[in-house]
Amino acid sequence: MKKIACLLLVILMFSQVTVAGVESEAEKLLKRSVDKVFTVLSDKELSTDQKKSKVIKVTNSVFSFSLMAKLSLGKTHWSRFNAEQRTEFLDLFTQSFQSFYVYKLDLFSDEKVIFQPATLVEKKKVWIPTVLISKGEKYLMLYRMYKTRNGWKIYDFEVEGVSMLRSYRSQYNHMINKVGIEGLLAKMREKTEDNE
């Protein structure tokens, strides 16, 4: 009985070390990425276009656009897309997300981010809550990350309880039901051209 108790204790100790390591690894990546973005935004020598380009480079390294695109459609709709449509959707989704992410860079002033302790929700999934402080206001944000072969990647984030993925899924579901897959892709192409 004592041997079993000792064995369980050792397993718990090692699992806690692993969890702590996983959390800190994901947190470090997120903090580095946020720091890079803020460094770029506060660089007064860079033009707006240069800032956007650098911010997109940072986001490309930390966001998993392929998974985000699939999740934003959901299994039912994703399975209905053929290979060509999936490729185009992923490209348009990535461009749309990047535009959304950099659209308000001009509004950046002296924002700060406070990181809360990460929560391991599954073996390879971590949620990292943060607080964005902007002009005296606090905004609760939650980054959802998962472990890939290439390290930790963000697959969703929430602002004040509103999930980016759920918002996209609601829009895409409505559009597909209304105008079909080709209609959705046409609307996304149009929007991408407008952003450019």
C-alpha positions in Angstrom: 0.0 0.0 0.0 2.8 2.4 0.9 4.6 1.6 -2.4 1.5 2.4 -4.4 1.1 5.7 -2.4 4.7 6.6 -3.1 4.4 5.7 -6.8 1.3 7.9 -7.1 3.1 10.7 -5.3 6.1 10.5 -7.7 3.7 10.4 -10.8 1.9 13.5 -9.4 5.2 15.3 -8.8 6.4 14.6 -12.4 3.1 15.5 -14.0 3.1 18.8 -12.1 6.6 19.6 -13.3 5.5 18.7 -16.9 2.4 20.9 -16.6 4.4 23.8 -15.2 6.9 23.4 -18.0 4.3 23.3 -20.7 2.6 26.4 -19.3 5.8 28.4 -19.0 6.8 27.4 -22.5 3.5 28.7 -24.0 3.5 31.8 -21.8 7.1 32.7 -22.8 6.2 32.4 -26.5 3.1 34.6 -26.1 4.9 37.2 -24.0 7.8 37.4 -26.5 5.3 37.8 -29.4 3.3 40.5 -27.5 6.6 42.3 -26.6 7.7 42.2 -30.3 4.4 43.7 -31.4 4.6 46.5 -28.8 8.2 47.2 -29.7 7.3 47.6 -33.4 4.2 49.8 -32.6 6.2 52.1 -30.3 9.0 52.6 -32.9 8.5 56.1 -34.2 11.0 55.7 -37.0 8.8 53.1 -38.7 6.0 54.1 -41.2 2.6 52.7 -40.7 3.1 50.2 -43.6 6.4 49.1 -42.1 4.7 48.5 -38.7 1.9 46.5 -40.4 4.4 44.4 -42.3 6.4 43.6 -39.1 3.3 42.9 -37.0 2.1 40.5 -39.7 5.5 38.7 -39.6 5.1 38.2 -35.8 1.5 37.0 -36.1 2.4 34.6 -38.8 4.9 32.9 -36.5 2.5 32.5 -33.6 -1.0 31.9 -35.1 -2.0 28.6 -36.6 -4.0 30.0 -39.6 -4.7 26.5 -41.0 -6.3 25.2 -37.9 -8.1 28.5 -37.3 -9.6 28.4 -40.8 -10.9 24.8 -40.3 -12.3 25.6 -36.9 -14.0 28.8 -38.2 -15.9 26.7 -40.7 -16.6 23.7 -38.5 -16.4 20.0 -39.5 -19.6 20.0 -41.5 -18.8 22.9 -43.8 -15.1 22.1 -44.1 -15.8 18.6 -45.3 -18.0 20.1 -48.1 -15.1 22.2 -49.5 -13.0 20.6 -52.3 -9.2 20.9 -52.3 -9.1 24.0 -54.4 -11.8 25.7 -52.3 -9.9 24.8 -49.1 -6.7 26.3 -50.4 -8.4 29.5 -51.5 -10.4 29.8 -48.2 -7.2 29.4 -46.1 -5.5 32.1 -48.1 -8.5 34.5 -47.9 -9.1 33.7 -44.2 -5.4 34.4 -43.4 -5.5 37.8 -45.3 -8.8 38.7 -43.6 -7.4 37.9 -40.2 -4.2 39.8 -40.8 -6.2 42.8 -42.0 -8.4 42.6 -38.9 -5.3 42.3 -36.6 -3.5 45.3 -38.1 -6.5 47.5 -39.0 -6.4 49.5 -35.7 -2.6 49.8 -35.3 -3.0 53.6 -35.8 -4.9 53.7 -32.6 -2.0 52.3 -30.6 -0.8 54.6 -27.8 0.6 53.2 -24.5 -1.3 49.9 -24.1 0.0 47.3 -21.5 -0.7 43.6 -21.1 -0.8 41.8 -17.8 -0.5 38.0 -18.1 -2.4 35.8 -15.7 -1.3 32.2 -14.9 -1.9 29.8 -17.7 -4.3 26.8 -17.4 -3.6 23.5 -19.0 -7.0 22.3 -20.3 -5.7 19.2 -22.2 -2.3 17.6 -22.7 -1.5 19.9 -25.6 -3.8 22.8 -25.0 -3.2 25.8 -22.8 -5.4 28.8 -22.1 -3.6 32.1 -21.1 -5.8 34.9 -19.7 -4.5 38.4 -20.0 -5.7 41.9 -19.2 -5.2 44.6 -21.8 -5.0 48.1 -20.3 -5.7 50.8 -22.8 -6.4 54.5 -21.9 -7.4 53.6 -18.4 -9.8 50.8 -19.5 -9.2 47.1 -18.8 -10.2 44.4 -21.3 -10.1 40.8 -20.4 -8.6 38.6 -23.1 -8.0 34.9 -23.4 -5.5 33.2 -25.7 -6.0 29.6 -26.6 -2.9 27.7 -27.7 -2.0 24.2 -28.7 1.3 22.4 -29.1 2.3 21.5 -32.7 5.5 20.0 -34.1 6.7 23.5 -34.6 6.0 24.6 -31.0 3.0 26.4 -29.5 0.5 28.2 -31.7 -2.6 30.3 -31.0 -5.8 28.9 -32.5 -8.3 31.2 -30.9 -8.6 34.2 -28.6 -11.4 36.0 -26.8 -11.9 39.6 -26.0 -14.3 40.3 -23.2 -15.7 36.7 -23.5 -16.3 37.0 -27.3 -14.4 34.3 -29.2 -12.9 35.3 -32.5 -13.5 31.8 -33.9 -17.1 31.7 -32.8 -17.7 35.1 -34.4 -16.2 33.9 -37.7 -18.1 30.6 -37.6 -21.4 32.4 -37.1 -20.7 34.7 -40.1 -19.5 31.9 -42.4 -22.3 29.6 -41.4 -24.8 32.4 -42.2 -23.2 33.1 -45.6 -22.8 29.5 -46.7 -26.5 28.8 -45.8 -27.5 32.0 -47.8 -25.2 32.0 -50.8 -23.3 28.7 -50.7 -19.5 28.0 -50.7 -18.7 29.8 -53.9 -20.8 32.8 -52.7 -18.8 32.9 -49.5 -15.5 32.8 -51.3 -16.7 35.6 -53.7 -17.6 37.8 -50.7 -14.2 37.1 -49.1 -12.4 37.9 -52.3 -14.3 41.2 -52.5 -13.5 42.1 -48.9 -9.8 41.3 -49.5 -9.7 43.6 -52.5 -11.4 46.4 -50.5 -8.8 46.0 -47.7 -6.0 46.3 -50.2 
